[in-house]
């Protein structure tokens, strides 16, 4: 327990001179954003994810099999837009000179713009969000999350992927004492699961109570806050920057 609490503290209050500097808490915040945005996409846009692509591949199989409530077009569009965002994020991550702070700043600025655009679309559109409005929102959000995932993958902060939690949950169980392991980084892994859960809970609660567009506005504001936190760090020097 002491080790777990120590790891949680290291993520929330990181050593700025350490290997990953200020990145862990910022990536944890982006994990909350993932939960918010996927809550919106699934509940408001109809059984489609814009961040967790595993779900869309499964949904695509359901749709092709003729299961009701699933859309081939929505699943394929989300996958294609996410891939396009990942390509853009990959190109951003591989350009020189490379600085982890500037890289994350760049992608969060782009994300803020895309999320705000999605919020405006959802705000002015008449409910339900279907037809062209639905397709536009899927594209905007999936591109934003695809770019985020590509950049976060390049940053390579252990157990802070901001999206994929299947292996995180597997690691908590398999690497724990019951699984015969030493419980490697349980604190970090638990934090990521909790962060996405809280984002999904908040997003779903807002939508269920009639505030359909608010999760997107919250997500945009949170990502913008991450970008602002990175502005003074864009010229920082240290082991965490490269």
C-alpha positions as CSV (number, residue, x, y, z in Angstrom):
1,X,0.0,0.0,0.0
2,X,2.8,2.4,0.9
3,X,4.4,1.7,-2.5
4,X,1.1,2.3,-4.3
5,X,0.5,5.6,-2.5
6,X,4.1,6.7,-3.3
7,X,3.5,6.0,-7.0
8,X,0.3,8.0,-7.0
9,X,2.1,10.9,-5.4
10,X,4.8,10.8,-8.0
11,X,2.3,11.0,-10.7
12,X,0.2,13.8,-9.2
13,X,3.3,15.7,-7.9
14,X,6.1,14.7,-10.2
15,X,9.8,15.3,-9.9
16,X,10.3,18.0,-12.6
17,X,13.9,16.9,-13.0
18,X,13.0,13.2,-13.4
19,X,12.8,11.2,-16.7
20,X,9.3,12.3,-17.5
21,X,9.2,15.7,-15.8
22,X,5.7,17.3,-15.7
23,X,4.2,14.9,-18.3
24,X,2.5,12.3,-16.0
25,X,-0.1,14.5,-14.5
26,X,-0.8,16.2,-17.8
27,X,-1.4,12.8,-19.5
28,X,-3.6,11.8,-16.6
29,X,-5.7,14.8,-17.3
30,X,-5.9,13.9,-21.0
31,X,-7.2,10.5,-19.9
32,X,-10.1,12.2,-18.2
33,X,-10.8,13.9,-21.5
34,X,-10.9,10.6,-23.3
35,X,-13.7,9.5,-20.9
36,X,-15.6,12.7,-21.5
37,X,-15.4,12.5,-25.2
38,X,-16.2,8.8,-25.6
39,X,-19.2,9.3,-23.3
40,X,-20.5,12.0,-25.7
41,X,-19.8,9.9,-28.8
42,X,-21.4,6.7,-27.5
43,X,-24.4,8.3,-25.8
44,X,-25.1,11.3,-28.1
45,X,-23.9,10.0,-31.5
46,X,-25.2,6.4,-31.1
47,X,-22.9,3.5,-30.3
48,X,-19.7,4.8,-31.7
49,X,-16.4,5.6,-30.0
50,X,-14.0,8.3,-31.2
51,X,-11.1,7.4,-28.9
52,X,-11.3,3.7,-28.1
53,X,-11.0,2.0,-31.5
54,X,-11.3,-1.5,-30.2
55,X,-14.9,-0.8,-29.5
56,X,-15.5,0.4,-33.1
57,X,-13.9,-2.7,-34.6
58,X,-16.3,-4.8,-32.5
59,X,-19.2,-2.6,-33.4
60,X,-18.4,-2.9,-37.0
61,X,-18.6,-6.7,-36.7
62,X,-22.0,-6.3,-35.0
63,X,-23.3,-4.0,-37.7
64,X,-22.1,-6.3,-40.6
65,X,-23.8,-9.2,-38.8
66,X,-27.1,-7.2,-38.9
67,X,-27.4,-6.4,-35.2
68,X,-29.7,-3.4,-34.6
69,X,-28.5,-0.1,-33.3
70,X,-25.0,-0.3,-34.9
71,X,-23.8,1.6,-38.0
72,X,-21.2,0.4,-40.5
73,X,-20.8,4.0,-41.7
74,X,-20.3,5.4,-38.2
75,X,-17.7,2.7,-37.2
76,X,-15.8,3.0,-40.5
77,X,-15.8,6.8,-40.4
78,X,-14.5,6.9,-36.8
79,X,-11.8,4.4,-37.7
80,X,-10.7,6.3,-40.8
81,X,-10.8,9.7,-39.0
82,X,-8.9,8.4,-36.1
83,X,-6.2,7.0,-38.4
84,X,-6.0,10.3,-40.2
85,X,-5.5,12.0,-36.9
86,X,-2.9,9.5,-35.9
87,X,-1.0,10.1,-39.2
88,X,-1.0,13.8,-38.5
89,X,0.2,13.2,-35.0
90,X,2.9,10.8,-36.2
91,X,4.2,13.4,-38.6
92,X,4.3,15.9,-35.8
93,X,6.1,13.5,-33.5
94,X,8.8,12.6,-36.0
95,X,9.7,16.1,-37.1
96,X,12.9,17.7,-35.8
97,X,14.0,19.3,-33.5
98,X,12.2,17.0,-31.0
99,X,11.1,18.3,-27.6
100,X,8.5,16.5,-25.6
101,X,7.0,19.6,-24.1
102,X,6.6,21.4,-27.4
103,X,5.2,18.2,-29.0
104,X,2.5,17.8,-26.4
105,X,1.8,21.6,-26.6
106,X,1.3,21.4,-30.4
107,X,-1.1,18.5,-30.3
108,X,-3.2,20.0,-27.4
109,X,-3.5,23.3,-29.2
110,X,-4.8,21.4,-32.3
111,X,-7.1,19.3,-30.1
112,X,-8.5,22.4,-28.4
113,X,-9.5,23.9,-31.8
114,X,-11.1,20.6,-33.0
115,X,-13.0,20.1,-29.7
116,X,-14.3,23.7,-29.7
117,X,-15.4,23.2,-33.3
118,X,-17.2,20.0,-32.4
119,X,-18.8,21.8,-29.4
120,X,-20.1,24.6,-31.7
121,X,-21.5,22.1,-34.1
122,X,-23.3,20.2,-31.3
123,X,-24.5,23.5,-29.8
124,X,-26.1,24.9,-32.9
125,X,-27.5,21.7,-34.3
126,X,-31.1,20.7,-33.7
127,X,-31.4,17.4,-31.7
128,X,-31.1,14.5,-32.4
129,X,-27.5,14.7,-33.6
130,X,-27.9,12.6,-36.8
131,X,-27.2,12.8,-40.5
132,X,-24.4,15.2,-41.6
133,X,-24.1,16.7,-38.1
134,X,-23.3,13.2,-36.7
135,X,-20.7,12.5,-39.3
136,X,-19.0,15.9,-38.8
137,X,-18.8,15.4,-35.1
138,X,-17.4,11.9,-35.5
139,X,-14.7,13.2,-37.8
140,X,-13.7,16.2,-35.7
141,X,-13.5,14.2,-32.5
142,X,-11.8,11.1,-33.9
143,X,-9.1,13.2,-35.6
144,X,-8.5,15.0,-32.4
145,X,-8.1,11.8,-30.4
146,X,-6.1,10.0,-33.1
147,X,-3.6,12.8,-33.0
148,X,-3.5,12.7,-29.2
149,X,-2.8,9.0,-29.3
150,X,0.0,9.2,-31.8
151,X,1.8,11.9,-29.8
152,X,1.2,10.2,-26.4
153,X,2.6,6.9,-27.9
154,X,5.7,8.8,-29.0
155,X,6.1,10.4,-25.5
156,X,6.2,6.8,-24.1
157,X,5.4,7.5,-20.5
158,X,4.8,4.1,-19.0
159,X,1.2,3.1,-18.2
160,X,-0.1,6.6,-19.3
161,X,-1.5,6.0,-22.8
162,X,-4.6,8.2,-22.2
163,X,-6.8,5.7,-24.1
164,X,-6.2,2.0,-24.0
165,X,-6.9,0.5,-20.6
166,X,-7.3,-3.2,-21.4
167,X,-3.6,-3.9,-21.0
168,X,-3.6,-1.6,-18.0
169,X,-6.3,-3.6,-16.2
170,X,-4.5,-6.8,-17.3
171,X,-1.3,-5.5,-15.7
172,X,-3.0,-4.6,-12.5
173,X,-4.2,-8.2,-12.2
174,X,-1.4,-10.2,-13.8
175,X,1.5,-8.2,-12.2
176,X,-0.1,-8.2,-8.7
177,X,0.6,-10.6,-5.9
178,X,-2.3,-12.8,-6.8
179,X,-0.9,-13.1,-10.3
180,X,2.5,-14.0,-9.0
181,X,4.1,-10.7,-9.9
182,X,5.7,-7.9,-7.9
183,X,2.8,-5.5,-8.4
184,X,4.7,-3.3,-10.9
185,X,3.4,0.4,-10.9
186,X,0.0,-0.4,-9.4
187,X,-0.5,3.2,-8.4
188,X,0.0,4.6,-11.8
189,X,-2.3,2.0,-13.4
190,X,-5.1,2.5,-10.9
191,X,-4.9,6.2,-11.4
192,X,-5.3,5.9,-15.2
193,X,-8.4,3.6,-14.8
194,X,-9.9,6.0,-12.2
195,X,-9.2,9.0,-14.5
196,X,-11.0,7.5,-17.5
197,X,-13.9,6.3,-15.3
198,X,-14.4,9.8,-13.8
199,X,-14.3,11.4,-17.3
200,X,-16.9,8.9,-18.5
201,X,-19.0,9.3,-15.4
202,X,-19.0,13.1,-15.7
203,X,-19.8,13.0,-19.4
204,X,-22.6,10.5,-19.0
205,X,-24.1,12.4,-16.1
206,X,-24.1,15.7,-18.1
207,X,-25.8,14.0,-21.1
208,X,-28.4,12.1,-19.0
209,X,-29.4,15.4,-17.4
210,X,-29.9,17.1,-20.8
211,X,-26.6,18.9,-21.2
212,X,-25.6,17.1,-24.3
213,X,-23.0,19.6,-25.6
214,X,-21.4,20.3,-22.2
215,X,-19.0,17.3,-22.2
216,X,-17.3,18.7,-25.3
217,X,-17.0,22.2,-23.9
218,X,-15.5,20.7,-20.7
219,X,-13.1,18.6,-22.7
220,X,-12.0,21.6,-24.8
221,X,-11.4,23.7,-21.6
222,X,-9.4,20.9,-20.0
223,X,-7.2,20.3,-23.0
224,X,-6.7,24.1,-23.3
225,X,-5.6,24.1,-19.7
226,X,-3.1,21.4,-20.4
227,X,-1.8,23.5,-23.4
228,X,-1.5,26.6,-21.2
229,X,0.4,24.6,-18.6
230,X,2.9,23.6,-21.3
231,X,3.5,27.1,-22.7
232,X,6.1,28.1,-20.1
233,X,7.7,24.6,-20.5
234,X,8.2,24.8,-24.3
235,X,11.8,26.0,-23.9
236,X,12.6,23.9,-20.8
237,X,15.8,21.8,-20.7
238,X,16.2,18.6,-18.9
239,X,16.2,14.8,-19.3
240,X,12.4,14.8,-19.8
241,X,12.4,17.0,-22.8
242,X,14.1,14.6,-25.3
